[in-house]
Amino acid sequence: MIELKKTEDTALAKLLSEKRKASRLFRFGVAGSKAKNVKEGRTLRKDIARILTLMKERGVVR
């Protein structure tokens, strides 16, 4: 969380899109029984929530 606070707004937006893409791919992997680590989905959701929280605190997200 500390390293996220130090990142710039554009980097946070890029990281958010990467995490959302990874989450989408993970969900399809679980549906197709390709994912081995099922806890990865939980960590991805929490990372996305952390990024969105920081962006809302900064006023980046409407």
Buried (B, 14 or more C-beta within 10 A) or exposed (E): EEEBEEBEEEEBBEBBEEBBEBBEEBEEBEEEEEBEEEEBBEEBEEBBEBBBEBBEEEEBBE
